[in-house]
Amino acid sequence: MFTIHQNGEIYIIHRA
């Protein structure tokens, strides 16, 4: 899944 921050940067978070 992924999360979008207000800065416009996209962080990809993968959790087991």
mmJSON file of the N, C-alpha and C atoms, coordinates in Angstrom:
{"data_MODEL":{"atom_site":{
"group_PDB":["ATOM","ATOM","ATOM","ATOM","ATOM","ATOM","ATOM","ATOM","ATOM","ATOM","ATOM","ATOM","ATOM","ATOM","ATOM","ATOM","ATOM","ATOM","ATOM","ATOM","ATOM","ATOM","ATOM","ATOM","ATOM","ATOM","ATOM","ATOM","ATOM","ATOM","ATOM","ATOM","ATOM","ATOM","ATOM","ATOM","ATOM","ATOM","ATOM","ATOM","ATOM","ATOM","ATOM","ATOM","ATOM","ATOM","ATOM","ATOM"],
"id":[1,2,3,4,5,6,7,8,9,10,11,12,13,14,15,16,17,18,19,20,21,22,23,24,25,26,27,28,29,30,31,32,33,34,35,36,37,38,39,40,41,42,43,44,45,46,47,48],
"type_symbol":["N","C","C","N","C","C","N","C","C","N","C","C","N","C","C","N","C","C","N","C","C","N","C","C","N","C","C","N","C","C","N","C","C","N","C","C","N","C","C","N","C","C","N","C","C","N","C","C"],
"label_atom_id":["N","CA","C","N","CA","C","N","CA","C","N","CA","C","N","CA","C","N","CA","C","N","CA","C","N","CA","C","N","CA","C","N","CA","C","N","CA","C","N","CA","C","N","CA","C","N","CA","C","N","CA","C","N","CA","C"],
"label_alt_id":[null,null,null,null,null,null,null,null,null,null,null,null,null,null,null,null,null,null,null,null,null,null,null,null,null,null,null,null,null,null,null,null,null,null,null,null,null,null,null,null,null,null,null,null,null,null,null,null],
"label_comp_id":["MET","MET","MET","PHE","PHE","PHE","THR","THR","THR","ILE","ILE","ILE","HIS","HIS","HIS","GLN","GLN","GLN","ASN","ASN","ASN","GLY","GLY","GLY","GLU","GLU","GLU","ILE","ILE","ILE","TYR","TYR","TYR","ILE","ILE","ILE","ILE","ILE","ILE","HIS","HIS","HIS","ARG","ARG","ARG","ALA","ALA","ALA"],
"label_asym_id":["A","A","A","A","A","A","A","A","A","A","A","A","A","A","A","A","A","A","A","A","A","A","A","A","A","A","A","A","A","A","A","A","A","A","A","A","A","A","A","A","A","A","A","A","A","A","A","A"],
"label_entity_id":["1","1","1","1","1","1","1","1","1","1","1","1","1","1","1","1","1","1","1","1","1","1","1","1","1","1","1","1","1","1","1","1","1","1","1","1","1","1","1","1","1","1","1","1","1","1","1","1"],
"label_seq_id":[1,1,1,2,2,2,3,3,3,4,4,4,5,5,5,6,6,6,7,7,7,8,8,8,9,9,9,10,10,10,11,11,11,12,12,12,13,13,13,14,14,14,15,15,15,16,16,16],
"pdbx_PDB_ins_code":[null,null,null,null,null,null,null,null,null,null,null,null,null,null,null,null,null,null,null,null,null,null,null,null,null,null,null,null,null,null,null,null,null,null,null,null,null,null,null,null,null,null,null,null,null,null,null,null],
"Cartn_x":[0.84,0.0,0.876,0.278,1.067,0.355,1.13,0.544,1.057,0.142,0.543,0.544,1.669,1.791,1.451,1.222,0.853,1.959,3.196,4.325,4.253,3.382,3.255,4.191,4.91,5.827,5.078,5.389,4.713,5.65,5.235,6.044,5.396,6.183,5.659,5.986,4.953,5.164,4.692,5.598,5.245,5.443,4.357,4.437,4.088,4.819,4.592,3.349],
"Cartn_y":[-1.194,0.0,1.245,2.385,3.606,4.752,5.758,6.916,8.191,9.152,10.407,11.506,12.205,13.254,14.613,15.596,16.929,17.52,17.08,17.609,17.185,16.217,15.737,14.574,14.173,13.05,11.752,10.741,9.454,8.449,7.936,6.936,5.566,4.604,3.248,2.419,1.989,1.212,-0.223,-1.165,-2.572,-3.276,-3.848,-4.527,-5.99,-6.821,-8.262,-8.664],
"Cartn_z":[0.0,0.0,0.0,-0.222,-0.319,0.386,0.78,1.448,0.809,0.609,-0.009,1.054,1.156,2.152,1.543,2.384,1.928,1.051,1.306,0.544,-0.909,-1.199,-2.562,-2.8,-1.749,-1.887,-1.617,-2.396,-2.234,-1.577,-0.443,0.251,0.088,-0.352,-0.527,0.714,1.411,2.63,2.42,2.619,2.451,3.791,4.293,5.59,5.418,6.136,6.015,6.812],
"occupancy":[1.0,1.0,1.0,1.0,1.0,1.0,1.0,1.0,1.0,1.0,1.0,1.0,1.0,1.0,1.0,1.0,1.0,1.0,1.0,1.0,1.0,1.0,1.0,1.0,1.0,1.0,1.0,1.0,1.0,1.0,1.0,1.0,1.0,1.0,1.0,1.0,1.0,1.0,1.0,1.0,1.0,1.0,1.0,1.0,1.0,1.0,1.0,1.0],
"B_iso_or_equiv":[0.0,0.0,0.0,0.0,0.0,0.0,0.0,0.0,0.0,0.0,0.0,0.0,0.0,0.0,0.0,0.0,0.0,0.0,0.0,0.0,0.0,0.0,0.0,0.0,0.0,0.0,0.0,0.0,0.0,0.0,0.0,0.0,0.0,0.0,0.0,0.0,0.0,0.0,0.0,0.0,0.0,0.0,0.0,0.0,0.0,0.0,0.0,0.0],
"pdbx_formal_charge":[null,null,null,null,null,null,null,null,null,null,null,null,null,null,null,null,null,null,null,null,null,null,null,null,null,null,null,null,null,null,null,null,null,null,null,null,null,null,null,null,null,null,null,null,null,null,null,null],
"auth_seq_id":[1,1,1,2,2,2,3,3,3,4,4,4,5,5,5,6,6,6,7,7,7,8,8,8,9,9,9,10,10,10,11,11,11,12,12,12,13,13,13,14,14,14,15,15,15,16,16,16],
"auth_comp_id":["MET","MET","MET","PHE","PHE","PHE","THR","THR","THR","ILE","ILE","ILE","HIS","HIS","HIS","GLN","GLN","GLN","ASN","ASN","ASN","GLY","GLY","GLY","GLU","GLU","GLU","ILE","ILE","ILE","TYR","TYR","TYR","ILE","ILE","ILE","ILE","ILE","ILE","HIS","HIS","HIS","ARG","ARG","ARG","ALA","ALA","ALA"],
"auth_asym_id":["A","A","A","A","A","A","A","A","A","A","A","A","A","A","A","A","A","A","A","A","A","A","A","A","A","A","A","A","A","A","A","A","A","A","A","A","A","A","A","A","A","A","A","A","A","A","A","A"],
"auth_atom_id":["N","CA","C","N","CA","C","N","CA","C","N","CA","C","N","CA","C","N","CA","C","N","CA","C","N","CA","C","N","CA","C","N","CA","C","N","CA","C","N","CA","C","N","CA","C","N","CA","C","N","CA","C","N","CA","C"],
"pdbx_PDB_model_num":[1,1,1,1,1,1,1,1,1,1,1,1,1,1,1,1,1,1,1,1,1,1,1,1,1,1,1,1,1,1,1,1,1,1,1,1,1,1,1,1,1,1,1,1,1,1,1,1]
}}}
